[in-house]
Amino acid sequence: MDEKLIWDFFLSKINNTYGVAGLMGNLYVESRLKSTYLQSSYAKNLGMTGEEYTKAVDNGSYKDFITDKAGYGLAQWTFWSRKEQLYNFAKEQKVSIGDLHMQLNFLWNELQGYKTVVDALCIATSVREASDVVATKYEKPEHQDEKYLLNRAKYGAVYYGIFAYMSESGDEIMKAEVIADDGKTVNFRSGPDPSRSILARIPLMTEIEVIDKGEEWSMASYEGKTGYIMTKFLKFKEEPASVEFIKVERKKLEEIYSMLGDILHA
């Protein structure tokens, strides 16, 4: 689920479930949490789906990405300077303009210019509080009346209900030691693929925090950056009982997610 990946990414940055839920509710309203989402009115005018638009931008056959004023991606970047920065960031990372991992990192980098928003997300004591801050000080939609703001907060509340229980039950963080048969470092990449850019080279025997353990790649945090490392290069410490508890509860949470699907994806 991309939603879980997005939740884990922002939780590793914000460390506050209310803040993450408030942010995700807003992003859902903007893009349905789809990194290739193209503003519906422009999709109709251009005669392209979000996927087709993404492909055309990537291969160079569509050249007006920066100036066309079409909302695009997770945060529906629209203004030319923001779209130009997104485009250049994707090129630097050597990935598609619609790459989810790239957009998450770009969005987090962009939020550093909104210190009051980030600070508020880190200390919010309710989903509504966090959601309102994102809506009024970052997204700044045309409509900011009570009904509109409440709608955004409701989506955030749904994500809080789906994921916060899992996150808060696992109050012990998974940690692992970086290992390898040879060499002195292991590559820490921007995405789960050997072609993705290297964020850092982690020295062997370094202990890092693991956000999501995968079969081939694991999402981890190192020196304030969130990225990916091959799981075979990690030696995990004994998992706490709370982690086992979460594994048991995961199926129940996925059942809840399925039941709420009609609400989220209507």
Order of alpha helices (4+ residues) and beta strands (2+ residues): alpha-alpha-alpha-alpha-alpha-alpha-alpha-alpha-alpha-alpha-beta-beta-beta-beta-beta-beta-beta-alpha-alpha
